[in-house]
Amino acid sequence: MTLFIDGYNLIFAASRRMAGFDIEHTEAARDKLLELLVKFKAVRPDRIVVFFDGGPEAAHLPRRQMLRGLDIVFSDVQSDADTDIKNAVSHDDNPRAVRVVSSDAAIRNFVRRYGTLVTESEEFLRELEEALRESALPQDEPIEKYQGGGDAEADFWLKAFGFDEKGDGKRE
């Protein structure tokens, strides 16, 4: 099973239910959600793709990235996460093996036409909490444990492999 998660929709639902999801601090709430989903993925080995609206706040982030087995997709400026989720379902080889997590009625109605399972965000949060409660994983590990280093570490490894600061492989 593949989970397509409407990231900000799930964050909004979590802000009403769980601590640490202040929707005024988008990046911190996004990191908190990804932290929980990494732990959930360790318990449930489904493929998880989390879709976020790109917009100006995420312009500095890569459009697609991986985090400990999670696929993270930020929409481009001309689109939004809702459109990306609909496109992902409509182009999936087996949309009946996909489960979409969203409380957005337009997404839910669209993906149901493909035989895709749909779970409301609130319902998924209950499932996530239960799975994490039942797991033996520590609940307070920081997400930084699963993220790569910052720019300094990237610069170190680029230099170690013979690339200059521009990343074009030419030593100065």
BELHU-V496991 format. One record per residue. N is the residue number from 1. SS is DSSP state (H for helix, E for strand, - for the rest). OMEGA is omega in radians with two decimals (NA if undefined). D_CENTER is the distance of its C-alpha to the mean C-alpha in Angstrom with 2 decimals. Layout:
N_SS_OMEGA_D_CENTER + N_SS_OMEGA_D_CENTER
//
This chain:
1_-_3.06_16.12 + 2_E_3.07_12.82 + 3_E_2.97_10.31 + 4_E_-3.04_8.89 + 5_E_3.03_7.14 + 6_E_-2.94_8.34 + 7_H_-3.08_6.17 + 8_H_3.05_9.43 + 9_H_3.11_11.56 + 10_H_3.09_10.26 + 11_H_3.13_10.71 + 12_H_3.10_14.10 + 13_H_-3.14_15.07 + 14_H_-3.12_14.26 + 15_H_3.12_16.35 + 16_-_-2.98_19.25 + 17_-_-2.98_18.94 + 18_-_3.06_17.70 + 19_-_3.05_18.70 + 20_-_-3.14_16.59 + 21_-_3.10_14.80 + 22_-_-3.06_17.07 + 23_-_3.05_15.87 + 24_-_3.13_18.41 + 25_-_-2.98_16.46 + 26_H_-3.07_13.20 + 27_H_3.12_12.04 + 28_H_3.11_13.13 + 29_H_3.10_11.55 + 30_H_3.12_8.05 + 31_H_3.13_9.03 + 32_H_3.11_10.51 + 33_H_-3.13_7.75 + 34_H_3.07_5.79 + 35_H_3.12_9.46 + 36_H_-3.12_10.17 + 37_H_3.04_7.68 + 38_H_3.12_9.13 + 39_H_3.10_12.41 + 40_H_3.14_11.97 + 41_H_3.11_11.32 + 42_H_-3.13_14.50 + 43_H_-3.12_16.33 + 44_-_-3.01_15.20 + 45_-_3.09_14.95 + 46_-_2.98_13.36 + 47_E_-3.13_11.12 + 48_E_3.07_7.56 + 49_E_-3.12_5.81 + 50_E_-3.11_3.13 + 51_E_3.09_5.75 + 52_E_2.96_7.11 + 53_-_3.14_10.84 + 54_-_3.11_12.01 + 55_-_-3.09_15.35 + 56_H_-3.11_17.45 + 57_H_-3.09_15.32 + 58_H_-3.08_12.76 + 59_-_-3.13_15.67 + 60_-_-3.10_16.01 + 61_-_3.07_12.61 + 62_-_-3.12_12.48 + 63_-_3.10_11.41 + 64_E_3.08_9.65 + 65_E_3.11_8.83 + 66_E_3.07_8.60 + 67_E_3.09_8.25 + 68_-_3.07_10.66 + 69_-_3.06_10.04 + 70_E_2.95_6.30 + 71_E_-3.13_6.10 + 72_E_-3.10_4.14 + 73_E_3.02_6.69 + 74_E_-3.14_8.67 + 75_-_3.05_11.75 + 76_-_-3.00_15.07 + 77_-_-3.09_17.61 + 78_-_-3.06_19.56 + 79_-_3.04_16.87 + 80_-_-3.09_14.14 + 81_H_-3.14_10.98 + 82_H_3.13_13.57 + 83_H_3.13_15.53 + 84_H_3.11_12.83 + 85_H_3.13_12.07 + 86_H_3.11_15.87 + 87_H_-3.13_16.50 + 88_H_3.13_14.21 + 89_H_-3.06_16.10 + 90_H_3.12_19.41 + 91_H_-3.14_19.24 + 92_-_3.13_18.07 + 93_-_-3.11_21.05 + 94_-_-3.08_20.84 + 95_H_3.10_19.13 + 96_H_3.09_20.89 + 97_H_3.13_18.75 + 98_E_3.04_15.54 + 99_E_-3.14_14.46 + 100_E_3.08_12.75 + 101_E_3.11_11.63 + 102_-_3.02_13.00 + 103_-_-3.14_16.21 + 104_-_-3.05_16.88 + 105_H_-3.11_20.22 + 106_H_3.10_20.15 + 107_H_-3.08_17.01 + 108_H_3.14_18.45 + 109_H_-3.13_21.85 + 110_H_-3.02_20.81 + 111_H_3.10_18.85 + 112_H_3.12_21.61 + 113_-_3.12_24.03 + 114_-_-3.12_22.45 + 115_-_-3.12_22.84 + 116_-_3.06_19.13 + 117_E_-3.14_18.58 + 118_E_3.09_17.13 + 119_E_3.06_16.22 + 120_-_-3.14_16.50 + 121_H_3.13_13.89 + 122_H_-3.14_16.75 + 123_H_3.12_17.66 + 124_H_3.11_14.30 + 125_H_3.07_14.39 + 126_H_3.11_17.87 + 127_H_3.14_16.90 + 128_H_3.13_14.25 + 129_H_-3.14_16.97 + 130_H_-3.14_19.58 + 131_H_-3.13_17.88 + 132_H_3.09_17.33 + 133_H_-3.10_20.88 + 134_H_-3.09_22.31 + 135_-_3.10_20.74 + 136_-_-3.11_22.61 + 137_-_3.06_19.69 + 138_-_-3.07_20.34 + 139_-_-3.03_18.41 + 140_-_3.09_18.97 + 141_-_3.13_17.73 + 142_-_3.13_16.23 + 143_H_-3.13_12.84 + 144_H_3.11_15.18 + 145_H_-3.05_16.54 + 146_-_-3.13_13.57 + 147_-_3.08_13.13 + 148_-_3.11_15.77 + 149_-_-3.12_18.65 + 150_-_-3.11_19.13 + 151_H_-3.13_21.34 + 152_H_3.12_24.40 + 153_H_3.11_23.24 + 154_H_3.10_22.28 + 155_H_3.12_25.76 + 156_H_-3.08_27.42 + 157_H_3.06_26.15 + 158_H_3.11_26.94 + 159_H_-3.14_30.41 + 160_H_-3.13_30.79 + 161_-_2.98_30.30 + 162_-_3.09_32.64 + 163_-_3.09_30.55 + 164_-_-3.08_31.61 + 165_-_-3.13_29.65 + 166_-_3.14_29.09 + 167_-_-3.09_27.48 + 168_-_3.05_30.09 + 169_-_3.13_31.78 + 170_-_3.09_35.04 + 171_-_3.14_36.54 + 172_-_NA_38.47
//
